[in-house]
Amino acid sequence: MTIPAETLQMAAQAMYEATMRPFLHIQAGHPVGEPWDQLTEGDHNSYAWKTRKALESETFADYYAWMTLPERQLGPDSGFVAERGWPPSSDEDTERTRGHRAEYYLVQHLLRVDDGVLLAGEAT
């Protein structure tokens, strides 16, 4: 599926603005997190990659597997995993899985259109 670059970036921005930025604000109890236009190109690319993976994944479990792949490859004895903990399974209800679930379903909502008009670039 080919997604126009502008559409992908718009969905990536929506993912950031609707999931991560509010989460940071709520956790801190005050505004934190940079506006999208102040993030680095690397940050933009990271969210674009996550957006593409969310769209390509058939299920939330598939998307979550991609998001946790580096940790699972490191193994439970790695320092990173020892510090953060082993990733919960996709069917658990945790802060982490809820965050990834929000990302996945937001992208599905924005980019999975039945008639394909948006993705074909024919919307007016």
C-alpha positions in Angstrom: 0.0 0.0 0.0 1.5 3.3 -1.0 0.8 6.2 1.3 1.5 9.7 0.1 4.4 11.2 2.2 2.3 14.1 3.3 -0.5 11.8 4.5 2.0 9.6 6.4 3.5 12.7 8.1 0.0 14.0 9.0 -0.9 10.6 10.6 2.5 10.5 12.4 1.9 13.9 13.8 -1.6 12.9 14.9 -0.1 9.9 16.6 2.3 12.0 18.6 -0.2 14.8 19.4 -2.9 12.3 20.4 -0.9 9.8 22.4 2.6 10.6 23.6 2.3 14.4 24.2 -0.9 14.2 26.3 0.5 11.2 28.2 3.6 13.1 29.1 1.5 16.1 30.2 -0.8 14.0 32.4 2.1 12.1 34.0 3.9 15.3 34.8 0.9 17.2 35.9 1.9 20.2 33.7 2.6 20.8 30.0 5.6 18.9 28.8 6.6 17.5 25.4 7.6 19.6 22.5 5.1 20.6 19.8 5.4 18.6 16.6 7.1 21.4 14.7 9.9 21.6 17.4 10.7 17.9 17.2 13.8 16.7 15.3 13.7 15.2 11.9 14.7 11.9 13.6 11.6 12.1 15.9 9.4 12.8 12.9 10.9 9.8 11.1 10.4 7.6 14.1 6.7 8.4 14.3 6.4 7.9 10.6 7.9 4.5 10.9 5.6 3.6 13.8 2.6 4.9 11.7 3.6 2.7 8.8 4.0 -0.3 11.0 0.6 0.3 12.6 -1.0 0.5 9.2 0.9 -2.6 7.9 0.1 -4.7 10.9 -3.0 -6.9 10.6 -3.7 -6.9 14.3 -2.7 -5.0 17.4 -0.6 -8.0 18.5 1.4 -7.8 15.3 2.1 -4.1 15.8 3.0 -4.6 19.5 5.4 -7.4 18.5 7.2 -4.9 16.2 7.3 -2.3 19.0 8.8 -4.7 21.5 11.1 -6.6 19.1 14.4 -4.9 20.2 13.8 -5.8 23.8 12.8 -9.3 23.1 15.9 -9.8 21.0 18.1 -8.5 23.8 16.7 -11.0 26.2 15.6 -10.9 29.8 19.2 -10.7 31.1 20.1 -7.5 29.3 20.7 -4.3 31.3 18.0 -2.5 29.3 15.4 -5.1 30.1 16.6 -5.3 33.7 16.0 -1.6 34.1 12.7 -1.3 32.2 11.3 -4.8 32.8 10.2 -7.4 30.3 7.5 -6.2 27.9 4.1 -7.3 28.9 2.1 -9.5 26.4 -0.1 -7.7 24.0 -3.3 -8.9 25.7 -2.3 -7.5 29.1 -3.9 -4.2 30.2 -0.9 -2.1 31.3 0.1 1.5 30.8 2.5 0.5 28.1 0.1 -1.7 26.1 -2.7 0.9 26.4 -0.3 3.5 24.9 0.6 1.2 22.0 -3.0 0.2 21.5 -3.9 3.9 21.2 -1.3 4.4 18.6 -2.4 1.4 16.6 -6.1 2.1 16.6 -5.6 5.8 15.9 -3.7 5.0 12.7 -6.3 2.4 11.8 -9.0 5.0 12.2 -7.1 7.7 10.2 -5.7 5.6 7.3 -7.9 2.5 6.9 -10.7 3.9 4.7 -13.1 1.6 3.1 -13.2 3.3 -0.2 -9.5 4.1 -0.4 -10.0 7.7 -1.5 -7.6 9.2 1.0 -4.8 6.7 0.3 -5.3 7.0 -3.5 -4.8 10.8 -3.2 -8.2 11.5 -4.7 -9.8 13.3 -1.8 -10.8 16.9 -2.3 
